[in-house]
Amino acid sequence: MATLKNDIKKVWRELPSSARLGITLIGGFIVFKKVRGFWDKIKTTPESAKSDEKKFIEQGQVATYPDASYTGWADIIYNEYFNSVWSSFSDVKYIFEKMQNDLDVSKLIQAFGKRRILFSTGTGDLQTIIIKIDDDAPQQVNQIFETKGIKYRF
């Protein structure tokens, strides 16, 4: 084992610096793509929630509330974000406590969609806005979801 390690080090040192740079850049790019791919899988976007909704319905999940409720709650979360100087995550926590299954969360994510971020020209989805209300909010939401057996994570 030790000789293999020494052989690899020897070959590495004998490579031209441009080859070592190329290998390092390619390795870094591969790691970046893997990490980015993992992030894309766990990110909860309105687009992914729409396809998830179909899957949850096929699994027999039923929305607990009418669609208008999810829209109203999405508006409340966004209004709290706009007033975040005077509010905290505890002001919207009850909304996440109302979610009973993955379909409910999917409908809330879709109802929220993408909305304008304060002091920016960019937009953000529900996950982005929750983080902007309170850095610890995703952990609190995930705890609520975990206790209810909901698979979504922020």
Secondary structure as UniProt FT lines:
FT   HELIX           2..14
FT   HELIX           17..42
FT   HELIX           46..58
FT   TURN            59..60
FT   HELIX           67..82
FT   TURN            83..86
FT   HELIX           89..91
FT   HELIX           93..98
FT   HELIX           102..112
FT   STRAND          115..116
FT   TURN            118..119
FT   STRAND          123..124
FT   HELIX           126..133
FT   TURN            135..136
FT   HELIX           137..148
//
